[in-house]
């Protein structure tokens, strides 16, 4: 194999390696998204229940604590939204790469 042939093959190897990295990142994001969703549900339930109980009992400091938990839950929700957007971008990138690879392989065969 000459240097020129090796240089022509380089984009194929790079595309393959970067596609595998994107697929791994997609799997990692799915598991992270599950964890963030669980944390969101826990924080929201804790915050709302603390808020309702403290308002019913007339305890203002605990009501503030409940609001803090609800705010934290909203931050988890925002993190989940960002992760979902990144997953959509990764899926779109993989789909475009798959479309680019198919005609090349079909033309060579």
C-alpha positions as CSV (number, residue, x, y, z in Angstrom):
1,X,0.0,0.0,0.0
2,X,1.4,3.4,-1.0
3,X,1.2,6.5,1.1
4,X,-1.4,7.9,-1.2
5,X,-3.6,4.9,-0.8
6,X,-3.2,5.1,3.0
7,X,-4.1,8.8,3.0
8,X,-7.3,8.0,1.0
9,X,-8.3,5.3,3.5
10,X,-7.7,7.6,6.5
11,X,-11.1,9.3,6.3
12,X,-12.8,5.9,6.3
13,X,-11.0,4.8,9.4
14,X,-11.6,8.2,11.1
15,X,-15.3,8.1,10.2
16,X,-15.6,4.6,11.6
17,X,-13.8,5.5,14.9
18,X,-15.7,8.7,15.4
19,X,-19.0,6.9,14.7
20,X,-18.2,4.3,17.4
21,X,-17.4,7.1,19.8
22,X,-20.7,8.8,19.1
23,X,-22.5,5.5,19.6
24,X,-20.8,5.1,23.0
25,X,-21.6,8.6,24.0
26,X,-25.2,8.0,23.0
27,X,-25.4,5.0,25.3
28,X,-23.8,7.0,28.1
29,X,-26.3,9.8,27.7
30,X,-29.2,7.4,27.8
31,X,-28.1,6.0,31.2
32,X,-27.3,9.5,32.5
33,X,-30.7,10.7,31.3
34,X,-32.3,7.9,33.3
35,X,-30.4,9.0,36.4
36,X,-31.3,12.6,36.0
37,X,-35.0,11.7,35.5
38,X,-35.0,9.7,38.7
39,X,-33.4,12.6,40.6
40,X,-35.9,15.0,39.1
41,X,-38.8,12.9,40.3
42,X,-37.3,12.6,43.8
43,X,-36.6,16.3,44.1
44,X,-40.0,17.3,42.9
45,X,-41.9,14.9,45.1
46,X,-39.8,15.9,48.1
47,X,-40.1,19.6,47.4
48,X,-43.8,19.6,46.8
49,X,-44.6,17.4,49.8
50,X,-42.5,19.6,52.1
51,X,-44.2,22.7,50.7
52,X,-47.7,21.3,51.1
53,X,-47.1,20.0,54.6
54,X,-45.3,23.1,55.8
55,X,-48.0,25.4,54.4
56,X,-50.7,23.3,56.0
57,X,-48.8,23.5,59.4
58,X,-47.9,27.2,59.0
59,X,-44.2,26.5,59.2
60,X,-42.5,29.1,56.9
61,X,-38.9,27.9,57.0
62,X,-39.9,24.4,55.8
63,X,-41.9,26.0,53.1
64,X,-38.8,27.7,51.9
65,X,-37.0,24.4,52.0
66,X,-39.7,22.9,49.9
67,X,-39.3,25.7,47.3
68,X,-35.6,25.1,47.3
69,X,-36.2,21.4,46.4
70,X,-38.6,22.4,43.7
71,X,-36.0,24.8,42.3
72,X,-33.4,22.0,42.3
73,X,-35.9,19.7,40.5
74,X,-36.2,22.4,37.8
75,X,-32.4,22.4,37.4
76,X,-32.5,18.6,36.9
77,X,-35.2,19.0,34.4
78,X,-33.1,21.6,32.5
79,X,-30.2,19.2,32.5
80,X,-32.4,16.4,31.1
81,X,-33.6,18.8,28.4
82,X,-30.0,19.6,27.4
83,X,-29.1,15.9,27.4
84,X,-32.1,15.1,25.2
85,X,-31.1,17.8,22.7
86,X,-27.6,16.4,22.6
87,X,-29.0,12.9,22.0
88,X,-31.0,14.3,19.1
89,X,-27.9,15.8,17.6
90,X,-26.0,12.6,17.9
91,X,-28.8,10.6,16.3
92,X,-29.0,13.1,13.4
93,X,-25.2,12.9,12.9
94,X,-25.2,9.1,12.9
95,X,-28.1,9.1,10.5
96,X,-26.4,11.5,8.1
97,X,-23.1,9.5,8.3
98,X,-25.0,6.2,7.5
99,X,-26.6,7.9,4.5
100,X,-23.2,9.0,3.2
101,X,-21.6,5.6,3.7
102,X,-24.3,3.5,2.0
103,X,-23.9,5.0,-1.6
104,X,-20.1,4.7,-1.4
105,X,-20.2,1.1,-0.4
106,X,-22.9,0.4,-3.0
107,X,-20.9,2.0,-5.7
108,X,-17.7,0.1,-4.9
109,X,-19.4,-3.3,-4.9
